[in-house]
Amino acid sequence: MRALGTLEEQARERREKLQQQHGVGANLKKLVRVFWWSSLTALLIAGPFALWYTGKAEKWYAVAEVEAIRLSAEFGMTVKNIEVRGREKTDPEALLAAIGQKPGTPIVTFDVDAARERIEQLSWVRNAIVERRLPNTLIVSITERQPVALWQTDTGHVVIDADGAQLQNYELGDYLDLPVVVGADAPEHASEMLTTLKSIPRLFDMVSGAQRIGNRRWNIQLANGMFIRLPEENIDKAWARLDQLDQEHHILSRDVLIVDLRLPDRTFVRLTPGAAEQRRNPPKKGNAA
């Protein structure tokens, strides 16, 4: 029995050596692996091409997209919170309508660019940023317009901002302290003029309104009824000259109706009717009352 077992073991050893010498088993395994990977690669390359060639790729992608949206909703990626930052004057109901996304809908389908464009159509919104914060929150950050003046029209007064935009949905009584501007093109040019006037706060505090003349320049009305005629250009220099005249000659507290600053090298003054009459007909000395 030992001899038989020994012979069988020797025969098995010879077969193993023979296989190792000729590499039949090893080569067969290599061929199987090469065939498997080649088939997989061909499938990955030919599969999408076949879908495209047969016209089914678009349909397959649409199905995949719908399935991805469904799975995202199942994983809780739906709109549950809407955070709004920077809102003070904008109507909240109008803002929510502009956002256009209701709680419970998939957040991955929300078009942030389209929402931003809708929000920026609201009169009080200067610009907006809309972001997703996964898994369930929308963040809306807005910068609101700041009122700078009341534009006087044939039908009433309209609040405008520095860009000349006409604001809506407000109580006019809240803005009666703003300067009034008059003229068809006044809204488009008011910002530059008001910035210049504000550069000297002492004088700006006296301003009650401004009228656009000939689409070229401004006449400024002060609270005491006096009118300041500004030039077409370099209104900052003319405004500074008015400040100097008042500090040196107290011109703004005199009986003056118009101060004309349109020429850079001289100033013209028109008196009030009463002051002009007194100058033409001064009271005679020695007349008894």
WOCORHU-V233697 format. One record per residue. N is the residue number from 0. RES is the residue in three letters. PSI is psi in whole degrees, -180 to 180 (* if undefined). Layout:
N;RES;PSI + N;RES;PSI
//
This chain:
0;MET;-37 + 1;ARG;-38 + 2;ALA;-40 + 3;LEU;-44 + 4;GLY;-36 + 5;THR;-39 + 6;LEU;-41 + 7;GLU;-41 + 8;GLU;-40 + 9;GLN;-39 + 10;ALA;-42 + 11;ARG;-39 + 12;GLU;-38 + 13;ARG;-39 + 14;ARG;-40 + 15;GLU;-41 + 16;LYS;-40 + 17;LEU;-42 + 18;GLN;-39 + 19;GLN;-38 + 20;GLN;-44 + 21;HIS;-15 + 22;GLY;30 + 23;VAL;-49 + 24;GLY;-42 + 25;ALA;-43 + 26;ASN;-36 + 27;LEU;-43 + 28;LYS;-39 + 29;LYS;-41 + 30;LEU;-39 + 31;VAL;-44 + 32;ARG;-45 + 33;VAL;-43 + 34;PHE;-40 + 35;TRP;-48 + 36;TRP;-36 + 37;SER;-40 + 38;SER;-43 + 39;LEU;-44 + 40;THR;-43 + 41;ALA;-38 + 42;LEU;-43 + 43;LEU;-35 + 44;ILE;-45 + 45;ALA;-25 + 46;GLY;-59 + 47;PRO;-37 + 48;PHE;-41 + 49;ALA;-41 + 50;LEU;-43 + 51;TRP;-43 + 52;TYR;-36 + 53;THR;-3 + 54;GLY;14 + 55;LYS;-5 + 56;ALA;-47 + 57;GLU;-41 + 58;LYS;-39 + 59;TRP;-41 + 60;TYR;-38 + 61;ALA;-42 + 62;VAL;-42 + 63;ALA;-39 + 64;GLU;-46 + 65;VAL;-41 + 66;GLU;-38 + 67;ALA;-41 + 68;ILE;-42 + 69;ARG;-43 + 70;LEU;-38 + 71;SER;-38 + 72;ALA;-39 + 73;GLU;-30 + 74;PHE;10 + 75;GLY;11 + 76;MET;63 + 77;THR;159 + 78;VAL;116 + 79;LYS;-26 + 80;ASN;141 + 81;ILE;111 + 82;GLU;127 + 83;VAL;128 + 84;ARG;138 + 85;GLY;3 + 86;ARG;128 + 87;GLU;-51 + 88;LYS;-22 + 89;THR;133 + 90;ASP;123 + 91;PRO;-37 + 92;GLU;-41 + 93;ALA;-36 + 94;LEU;-45 + 95;LEU;-39 + 96;ALA;-37 + 97;ALA;-35 + 98;ILE;-46 + 99;GLY;18 + 100;GLN;123 + 101;LYS;147 + 102;PRO;139 + 103;GLY;-12 + 104;THR;152 + 105;PRO;132 + 106;ILE;-25 + 107;VAL;-18 + 108;THR;-3 + 109;PHE;126 + 110;ASP;101 + 111;VAL;-33 + 112;ASP;-43 + 113;ALA;-39 + 114;ALA;-42 + 115;ARG;-43 + 116;GLU;-39 + 117;ARG;-41 + 118;ILE;-39 + 119;GLU;-6 + 120;GLN;-16 + 121;LEU;138 + 122;SER;-33 + 123;TRP;-10 + 124;VAL;120 + 125;ARG;-48 + 126;ASN;163 + 127;ALA;152 + 128;ILE;128 + 129;VAL;129 + 130;GLU;152 + 131;ARG;139 + 132;ARG;100 + 133;LEU;145 + 134;PRO;-9 + 135;ASN;21 + 136;THR;137 + 137;LEU;136 + 138;ILE;121 + 139;VAL;115 + 140;SER;124 + 141;ILE;148 + 142;THR;119 + 143;GLU;156 + 144;ARG;148 + 145;GLN;120 + 146;PRO;138 + 147;VAL;-21 + 148;ALA;166 + 149;LEU;124 + 150;TRP;120 + 151;GLN;121 + 152;THR;-180 + 153;ASP;-22 + 154;THR;-1 + 155;GLY;-158 + 156;HIS;141 + 157;VAL;132 + 158;VAL;131 + 159;ILE;159 + 160;ASP;-171 + 161;ALA;-23 + 162;ASP;-3 + 163;GLY;7 + 164;ALA;138 + 165;GLN;120 + 166;LEU;160 + 167;GLN;168 + 168;ASN;70 + 169;TYR;165 + 170;GLU;117 + 171;LEU;-33 + 172;GLY;-20 + 173;ASP;-10 + 174;TYR;20 + 175;LEU;-12 + 176;ASP;-5 + 177;LEU;150 + 178;PRO;148 + 179;VAL;132 + 180;VAL;143 + 181;VAL;139 + 182;GLY;146 + 183;ALA;-39 + 184;ASP;16 + 185;ALA;-43 + 186;PRO;-38 + 187;GLU;-22 + 188;HIS;-2 + 189;ALA;-35 + 190;SER;-49 + 191;GLU;-43 + 192;MET;-46 + 193;LEU;-35 + 194;THR;-42 + 195;THR;-45 + 196;LEU;-36 + 197;LYS;-15 + 198;SER;-20 + 199;ILE;88 + 200;PRO;-35 + 201;ARG;-41 + 202;LEU;-38 + 203;PHE;-32 + 204;ASP;-19 + 205;MET;-11 + 206;VAL;133 + 207;SER;-23 + 208;GLY;175 + 209;ALA;138 + 210;GLN;131 + 211;ARG;126 + 212;ILE;119 + 213;GLY;28 + 214;ASN;26 + 215;ARG;-38 + 216;ARG;-178 + 217;TRP;144 + 218;ASN;128 + 219;ILE;133 + 220;GLN;130 + 221;LEU;163 + 222;ALA;-24 + 223;ASN;5 + 224;GLY;-3 + 225;MET;148 + 226;PHE;136 + 227;ILE;117 + 228;ARG;114 + 229;LEU;154 + 230;PRO;173 + 231;GLU;-38 + 232;GLU;161 + 233;ASN;45 + 234;ILE;-22 + 235;ASP;-40 + 236;LYS;-39 + 237;ALA;-40 + 238;TRP;-39 + 239;ALA;-35 + 240;ARG;-38 + 241;LEU;-41 + 242;ASP;-42 + 243;GLN;-43 + 244;LEU;-39 + 245;ASP;-38 + 246;GLN;-32 + 247;GLU;-34 + 248;HIS;2 + 249;HIS;44 + 250;ILE;-30 + 251;LEU;-10 + 252;SER;9 + 253;ARG;175 + 254;ASP;68 + 255;VAL;135 + 256;LEU;-42 + 257;ILE;134 + 258;VAL;115 + 259;ASP;113 + 260;LEU;20 + 261;ARG;-28 + 262;LEU;137 + 263;PRO;-21 + 264;ASP;5 + 265;ARG;159 + 266;THR;134 + 267;PHE;142 + 268;VAL;134 + 269;ARG;128 + 270;LEU;163 + 271;THR;157 + 272;PRO;-41 + 273;GLY;-45 + 274;ALA;-38 + 275;ALA;-39 + 276;GLU;-41 + 277;GLN;-36 + 278;ARG;-36 + 279;ARG;-38 + 280;ASN;74 + 281;PRO;148 + 282;PRO;138 + 283;LYS;140 + 284;LYS;139 + 285;GLY;-7 + 286;ASN;131 + 287;ALA;148 + 288;ALA;*
//
